[in-house]
Amino acid sequence: MKGTVLYEVKEEVAILTVDNPPVNPLSDGVRTGLYESLVKAEEDDSVKGVVLTGNGRAFIAGADISEFGGNVEGIPLNEVFNKLEFCKKPVVAAINGVALGGGLETALCCNYRIAAETAFVGLPEVNLGLLPGGGGTQRLPRLIGPGEALKMMLSGSHVPAIKALKMGIVDKTSKDVVAESIDFIKEMASNNDNHPRVRDKNEKMLEARGDKNILLEAQAMAAKARKGQFAPGQIIKCVEAAINIDNFDEGIKKEGEYFMECLFHPQREAMIHIFFGERAASKISDVPKDTKIKDIKKAGIIGSGTMGGGIAMCFANAGIPVHIIDQDEENLKRGVSVIEKNYDFMVNKGRLTAEQKDGVFGLVTSSLDYKDVSDCDIVIEAVYENLELKHEIFKSLDEHVKEGAILASNTSGLDIDSIASVTKRPEMVVGTHFFSPANIMRLLEVVRGEATSDETLATIMAIGKKLKKAAVVSLNAPGFIGNRMLFGYTAQANMLLLEGALPHQIDQALESFGLNMGPFRMMDLVGLDLGWRARKLSGKESPLHAKIGDELCEQDRYGQKNGAGYYNYSEGSRAPNPAPENEETYERISAENGFTRREISDEEIVDRCILALINEGADILSEGVSQRAADIDVVYINGYGFPIWRGGPMHHANAMGLDVVIEKLEKYKEITGSDVYKPSEMLVKLAKNGEKLGEAPEKDNRKEKLGFEMSSVANNF
Ligand SMILES: NC(=O)c1ccc[n+]([C@@H]2O[C@H](COP(=O)([O-])OP(=O)(O)OC[C@H]3O[C@@H](n4cnc5c(N)ncnc54)[C@H](O)[C@@H]3O)[C@@H](O)[C@H]2O)c1
């Protein structure tokens, strides 16, 4: 059995310490240990009260996720909670550190709760497609009111101790939580026999009965922040039961039923796949675990534009001083003032105090002189996407920046090996592809060049963690992982437009599938003119899928930036309005290119766009550009708005069944005649063996990696 509970008696108080390193989850050994320790404390006449705490930095971080879906041993959690709640001696939870999920639910079964000032609590089960099924949906609303409890459970947010005290989740905060809890429970035990139980607090439930707004607000919150997810609705149903059913145990029974529905829902599997996927992504199979990591005390950024400013904020937010260089004084001033405005916005929204803003913004310095980044441990270049310019900058950085420092590029698609080749330290050159807005988007694609050393990679993965990013390694290949897949996907959306569907139909179909933003809204946001200008410069004829976009640019319709693209935009608004005037263009370009426009079903739209993602993803995996299928899923969810509850495109393919995927690919290859739908060899092989998309093949079995000069992706991003 995993984990245990340590038992000692001090000053007539039994101290129960959960011991299951590193974060004390409620594994079988902990559950059994807790039950047996409670029995021991009850049977020991010298014990007047019980303190329950955790060993190390955590109280109890939650359930043991590795037990999900398997045979569960040890005493079931509800029996342990029952024992705790009806313990014959008063119990105080001494919340010494994180108390999340089952951890907070354990504390809610105690008579009292005292939290260390540094502790935090929360019920984040919703992030795994679950609900707090250990009584959390019934006890938390009784303690703090259903409205606040719903906000906490639907957001899954972590609540710091000070706020938890204000909300009434804990009774006290303390600097020395175990010592104070011992004194507290001694006093409580000697002063009264009637110790409160959360299950008996019915006042807030009675107050809420008949107030429809509480549930309506929760439904609106779930619809906005958790579109398409199953668990939020179940959480709301549980709280509705807590409000309307007088009998607590009946409410618990309902919670159990709704929990089981979540547990067996495919969304739960998808979301747990991403939970583990993000952790696995930080591990690089051929980089030894004990690889030395460089200490990053100061960062430098070259270029104070959209990306440079956002990346600088990431470092400052993580407490790392950052110096920004630009070539142009005006741009530098503008860039730094955008950073300050972003921080002011956070202050206005109450997310940061004025002092905190001064603290983080104080870490950002700037100048026009490359010498000012000479003492940095890492310098990230974020200037215009132009290889010659990047060569120039890397030569100069190599000259000015101290020996041993990492030089990184934020390029969206240029060849990292070529950039590294102009320096005398190619082993310290790496791609760090942040996504816009860099201070908000979680994805960080780490581009591993031919010469990038283990130490450089391990250091970047460690920084990624420090900056709270979901870091994923990609080999240096055109479009890396995300943009290469995006290219095929948007090309198909454009082909559907050419064949007869309209932008709003395509967007709606994909948004109903769960994507945050349909492809045409996205193209309008990015700007149609970027690709158009690049294609004009290349002097080559535009590919079919780009014909309509190019024609719109000829009509000065660049997208959101000038108020007209596939949609129309009113000034100052990002909301897309229909643009019926474009339909003549669509019809004309379709006819000029030999297409007879036809009715296209939503099913075909979703299938064709998502299959393009899956098929390209399988190729990326078979080339070893991505280490594992789950890495691709992490990229697509964190960088491209793919719905987390579908687990990413690769998980979605596995869930559909690879034989079904191949059948569909072949059908669309037949309809379109396009090689985009020629099933990837890897898919065919896996389907034949009844296997799923998982790890990339061993080096010797990989498909040859796409070269930059061979790729059409490189010219489009
Ligand atoms: N904008 C995005 O959405 C996005 C997303 C991911 C990656 N990228 C990549 O990030 C990089 C930067 O893009 P951006 O959108 O922030 O560009 P930007 O046009 O907003 O800013 C570029 C900045 O670089 C400065 N600059 C140019 N030459 C310089 C030099 N020699 N020395 C110092 N500064 C110089 C410019 O003055 C400007 O302030 C590009 O490689 C781009 O492909 C962009």
The ligand as a Tripos MOL2 file, in Angstrom:
@<TRIPOS>MOLECULE
LIG
   44    48     1     0     0
SMALL
NO_CHARGES

@<TRIPOS>ATOM
      1 N1          3.3710   38.2700  -33.3350 N.am      1 LIG1
      2 C1          3.1110   36.9840  -33.1470 C.2       1 LIG1
      3 O1          1.9530   36.5690  -33.0080 O.2       1 LIG1
      4 C2          4.2540   35.9970  -33.0480 C.ar      1 LIG1
      5 C3          4.0290   34.7650  -32.4210 C.ar      1 LIG1
      6 C4          5.0990   33.8800  -32.2590 C.ar      1 LIG1
      7 C5          6.3330   34.2240  -32.7520 C.ar      1 LIG1
      8 N2          6.5150   35.4220  -33.3860 N.ar      1 LIG1
      9 C6          7.8690   35.7370  -33.8550 C.3       1 LIG1
     10 O2          8.4520   36.6310  -32.9260 O.3       1 LIG1
     11 C7          9.3400   37.5340  -33.5780 C.3       1 LIG1
     12 C8          8.9220   38.9610  -33.2680 C.3       1 LIG1
     13 O3          7.6070   39.1820  -33.7240 O.3       1 LIG1
     14 P1          6.7570   40.4330  -33.2250 P.3       1 LIG1
     15 O4          5.3790   40.1960  -33.7040 O.co2     1 LIG1
     16 O5          6.9910   40.6930  -31.7940 O.co2     1 LIG1
     17 O6          7.4110   41.6240  -34.0730 O.3       1 LIG1
     18 P2          7.1860   43.1760  -33.9350 P.3       1 LIG1
     19 O7          7.1800   43.7330  -35.3180 O.co2     1 LIG1
     20 O8          6.0080   43.4790  -33.0760 O.co2     1 LIG1
     21 O9          8.4720   43.6930  -33.1600 O.3       1 LIG1
     22 C9          9.7720   43.5780  -33.6320 C.3       1 LIG1
     23 C10        10.6550   44.5560  -32.8650 C.3       1 LIG1
     24 O10        12.0090   44.2670  -33.1700 O.3       1 LIG1
     25 C11        12.7230   45.4890  -33.2630 C.3       1 LIG1
     26 N3         13.9300   45.2830  -34.0370 N.ar      1 LIG1
     27 C12        14.0620   45.0900  -35.3610 C.ar      1 LIG1
     28 N4         15.3700   44.9600  -35.6900 N.ar      1 LIG1
     29 C13        16.0600   45.0490  -34.5410 C.ar      1 LIG1
     30 C14        17.4610   45.0130  -34.2290 C.ar      1 LIG1
     31 N5         18.3670   44.8410  -35.1800 N.pl3     1 LIG1
     32 N6         17.8090   45.1450  -32.9460 N.ar      1 LIG1
     33 C15        16.8910   45.3460  -31.9740 C.ar      1 LIG1
     34 N7         15.5740   45.3980  -32.2240 N.ar      1 LIG1
     35 C16        15.1670   45.2640  -33.4890 C.ar      1 LIG1
     36 C17        11.7430   46.4230  -33.9110 C.3       1 LIG1
     37 O11        12.0810   47.7740  -33.7020 O.3       1 LIG1
     38 C18        10.4320   46.0210  -33.2370 C.3       1 LIG1
     39 O12        10.2260   46.7790  -32.0630 O.3       1 LIG1
     40 C19         9.2980   37.1470  -35.0420 C.3       1 LIG1
     41 O13        10.3390   36.2600  -35.3170 O.3       1 LIG1
     42 C20         7.9370   36.4550  -35.1840 C.3       1 LIG1
     43 O14         7.9130   35.5280  -36.2470 O.3       1 LIG1
     44 C21         5.5100   36.3100  -33.5240 C.ar      1 LIG1
@<TRIPOS>BOND
     1     1     2 1
     2     2     3 2
     3     2     4 1
     4     4     5 ar
     5     4    44 ar
     6     5     6 ar
     7     6     7 ar
     8     7     8 ar
     9     8     9 1
    10     8    44 ar
    11     9    10 1
    12     9    42 1
    13    10    11 1
    14    11    12 1
    15    11    40 1
    16    12    13 1
    17    13    14 1
    18    14    15 2
    19    14    16 1
    20    14    17 1
    21    17    18 1
    22    18    19 2
    23    18    20 1
    24    18    21 1
    25    21    22 1
    26    22    23 1
    27    23    24 1
    28    23    38 1
    29    24    25 1
    30    25    26 1
    31    25    36 1
    32    26    27 ar
    33    26    35 ar
    34    27    28 ar
    35    28    29 ar
    36    29    30 ar
    37    29    35 ar
    38    30    31 1
    39    30    32 ar
    40    32    33 ar
    41    33    34 ar
    42    34    35 ar
    43    36    37 1
    44    36    38 1
    45    38    39 1
    46    40    41 1
    47    40    42 1
    48    42    43 1
@<TRIPOS>SUBSTRUCTURE
     1 LIG1         1 GROUP 0 **** ****
